[in-house]
Amino acid sequence: MTEKKPNAALVIGGGVAGMQAALDIANQGFKVYLVERTPSIGGRMAQIDKTFPTLDCSACILTPKLSEVSHHPHIELLTYSEVGSVTGVAGDFHVRIRRKARYVREDLCSGCGDCAAECPVEVPNEFDMNIGFRKAIYVGFPQATPNVFTVDKENCIDCGRCVKVCERKAIDMDMKDKTINIHVGAIIVATGFELFDVSQYPRLGYGHYQNVIHAMEFERLINAAGPTHGHLVRLSDGKKPKSIGFIQCVGARDVQKGVPYCSRVCCMYSIKNAVMALEHDPKSDVWVYYADIRAFGKGFEEFYEMAKRRFGVKFIRGRVAEVMEGKNTGNLVIKVEDTESTKVRLIEHDLIVISPGVIPSQGMDTMATKMGIEQTDDGYIKIDHSFFGPTVTKTPGVFVCGCADGPKDIPDSVSAGSAAAMKATIVLSKGES
Ligand SMILES: Cc1cc2nc3c(=O)[nH]c(=O)nc-3n(C[C@H](O)[C@H](O)[C@H](O)COP(=O)(O)OP(=O)(O)OC[C@H]3O[C@@H](n4cnc5c(N)ncnc54)[C@H](O)[C@@H]3O)c2cc1C
């Protein structure tokens, strides 16, 4: 007897790569389940301020995509959800998905925010890298998709104020986690990346000195929708920094820390942020401490040149040995060997921004084991063939895109999303077995 094969695909991870893959599959008429573990799709691109090398506003490019995904008739968004188990073979996978309780009904919540206005609890907002605050009932960011609130049960004090104020009766504190089963022909893993924990370099002062921050914190600080409404200030005293140092290759190209590979995006995002610092205050003094500049993409070298010549960003080649805090000022002194002049230099800054390398997303090992997919020694998903199968895993019917198989910038993540979608639809198009 012939069994009808499923006309659907599963995409795991709702960052820019997974969204692109989902749209490309759905636009060919196949059903897509898009599973995202946080309450909203968007991934890291939703957090960054401007994008290199064009300095486009990240939210302005991303928001129409978020809307396209959420309104697509063939895409079923399963946010705040994770894959429980996967069985079967290419063309015929059975997947169990755990839908975590939001305690707010998606079909009823209008995203009005009356509940959050009433909530008395404030906790650090992870979307703002814990610099700003959110309520215990929250949406992570203004363009969150779906625009539905979530109760953070760990911090909720069960005062009931949000329940009372919600006119649509959308809040249900008795909601339970649910498990759903889906049947799909192909799976795309688009689980993205995490940032390397830069406190593993105590000599650089992150976690000890308030005015040493990392790049994603900087992105939130300069963002108009961020915790300081886009005002670039020091966390210790709220003063505008007049001199900023960016430190490259922290948690990247370091065998001793288990990250021997280059993270590919840090040179460019730091050059971008150095330029942004000067756009905020053209009189400030901005330095980048680098091992070597990897400006390999289209328009990247030109952007680097522009940062130097038009904006006056200063570049010093050398690994930073140490960051020391000055007495009573909150200022920081960098000790570095300038490998071009071979001199050891001490340079004072008001603010230091560390560029963390990129590592596989949290839970990647567990997920790979569940799905029987091979990983590289670095923990990313192993691809079948780097020339002819850059989105094909060693497991038939399972594909990968974006940073799930290694660090990538946005254009490369999007291209990989489209390529993985094409591979997945080839499996789906085979139809009946
Ligand atoms: C500080 C910084 C600045 C940057 N600036 C730029 C820039 O200006 N220009 C540029 O081109 N690139 C930039 N990048 C790189 C850019 O962020 C990435 O290219 C892009 O985010 C990759 O998209 P992705 O979808 O692969 O991963 P992500 O954006 O990480 O999205 C992955 C998604 O998968 C979800 N997920 C993870 N695990 C699971 C799971 N098990 N189940 C379900 N969902 C899961 C995550 O919650 C997330 O939503 C920057 C990176 C950093 C760190």
The ligand as a Tripos MOL2 file, in Angstrom:
@<TRIPOS>MOLECULE
LIG
   53    58     1     0     0
SMALL
NO_CHARGES

@<TRIPOS>ATOM
      1 C1         27.0490   41.9650   18.1680 C.3       1 LIG1
      2 C2         26.6760   41.4340   16.8080 C.ar      1 LIG1
      3 C3         26.4010   42.3170   15.7800 C.ar      1 LIG1
      4 C4         26.1000   41.8340   14.5000 C.ar      1 LIG1
      5 N1         25.8930   42.7260   13.4880 N.ar      1 LIG1
      6 C5         25.6910   42.2680   12.2240 C.ar      1 LIG1
      7 C6         25.5390   43.1800   11.1350 C.ar      1 LIG1
      8 O1         25.5940   44.4080   11.3160 O.2       1 LIG1
      9 N2         25.3810   42.6740    9.8670 N.ar      1 LIG1
     10 C7         25.3680   41.3210    9.6330 C.ar      1 LIG1
     11 O2         25.2590   40.9170    8.4600 O.2       1 LIG1
     12 N3         25.4690   40.4330   10.6600 N.ar      1 LIG1
     13 C8         25.6270   40.8720   11.9410 C.ar      1 LIG1
     14 N4         25.7440   39.9820   12.9690 N.ar      1 LIG1
     15 C9         25.5340   38.5450   12.6810 C.3       1 LIG1
     16 C10        24.0260   38.1950   12.7030 C.3       1 LIG1
     17 O3         23.5610   38.3670   14.0250 O.3       1 LIG1
     18 C11        23.8360   36.7510   12.2290 C.3       1 LIG1
     19 O4         24.2880   36.6520   10.8990 O.3       1 LIG1
     20 C12        22.3670   36.3100   12.2340 C.3       1 LIG1
     21 O5         21.7390   36.6040   13.4510 O.3       1 LIG1
     22 C13        22.2920   34.8010   11.9800 C.3       1 LIG1
     23 O6         20.9620   34.4000   11.9200 O.3       1 LIG1
     24 P1         20.4940   32.9280   12.3620 P.3       1 LIG1
     25 O7         19.0650   32.8370   12.0110 O.co2     1 LIG1
     26 O8         21.4240   31.9150   11.8210 O.co2     1 LIG1
     27 O9         20.6960   32.8720   13.9470 O.3       1 LIG1
     28 P2         20.0120   33.6600   15.1680 P.3       1 LIG1
     29 O10        19.8330   35.0820   14.8540 O.co2     1 LIG1
     30 O11        20.8430   33.2760   16.3520 O.co2     1 LIG1
     31 O12        18.5760   32.9770   15.3000 O.3       1 LIG1
     32 C14        18.4200   31.6460   15.7560 C.3       1 LIG1
     33 C15        17.0490   31.4760   16.3630 C.3       1 LIG1
     34 O13        16.8710   30.0950   16.7270 O.3       1 LIG1
     35 C16        16.2900   30.0140   18.0240 C.3       1 LIG1
     36 N5         16.6910   28.7210   18.6130 N.ar      1 LIG1
     37 C17        17.9140   28.3550   19.0640 C.ar      1 LIG1
     38 N6         17.8800   27.0730   19.4830 N.ar      1 LIG1
     39 C18        16.6060   26.6290   19.3000 C.ar      1 LIG1
     40 C19        15.9510   25.3930   19.5370 C.ar      1 LIG1
     41 N7         16.5970   24.3400   20.0460 N.pl3     1 LIG1
     42 N8         14.6450   25.2780   19.2340 N.ar      1 LIG1
     43 C20        13.9610   26.3410   18.7110 C.ar      1 LIG1
     44 N9         14.5340   27.5400   18.4610 N.ar      1 LIG1
     45 C21        15.8370   27.6790   18.7410 C.ar      1 LIG1
     46 C22        16.8530   31.2190   18.7620 C.3       1 LIG1
     47 O14        16.0420   31.5590   19.8690 O.3       1 LIG1
     48 C23        16.8530   32.2780   17.6470 C.3       1 LIG1
     49 O15        15.6110   32.9450   17.5800 O.3       1 LIG1
     50 C24        26.0340   40.4230   14.2570 C.ar      1 LIG1
     51 C25        26.2950   39.5290   15.3120 C.ar      1 LIG1
     52 C26        26.6130   40.0310   16.5650 C.ar      1 LIG1
     53 C27        26.9240   39.0510   17.6770 C.3       1 LIG1
@<TRIPOS>BOND
     1     1     2 1
     2     2     3 ar
     3     2    52 ar
     4     3     4 ar
     5     4     5 ar
     6     4    50 ar
     7     5     6 ar
     8     6     7 ar
     9     6    13 1
    10     7     8 2
    11     7     9 ar
    12     9    10 ar
    13    10    11 2
    14    10    12 ar
    15    12    13 ar
    16    13    14 ar
    17    14    15 1
    18    14    50 ar
    19    15    16 1
    20    16    17 1
    21    16    18 1
    22    18    19 1
    23    18    20 1
    24    20    21 1
    25    20    22 1
    26    22    23 1
    27    23    24 1
    28    24    25 2
    29    24    26 1
    30    24    27 1
    31    27    28 1
    32    28    29 2
    33    28    30 1
    34    28    31 1
    35    31    32 1
    36    32    33 1
    37    33    34 1
    38    33    48 1
    39    34    35 1
    40    35    36 1
    41    35    46 1
    42    36    37 ar
    43    36    45 ar
    44    37    38 ar
    45    38    39 ar
    46    39    40 ar
    47    39    45 ar
    48    40    41 1
    49    40    42 ar
    50    42    43 ar
    51    43    44 ar
    52    44    45 ar
    53    46    47 1
    54    46    48 1
    55    48    49 1
    56    50    51 ar
    57    51    52 ar
    58    52    53 1
@<TRIPOS>SUBSTRUCTURE
     1 LIG1         1 GROUP 0 **** ****
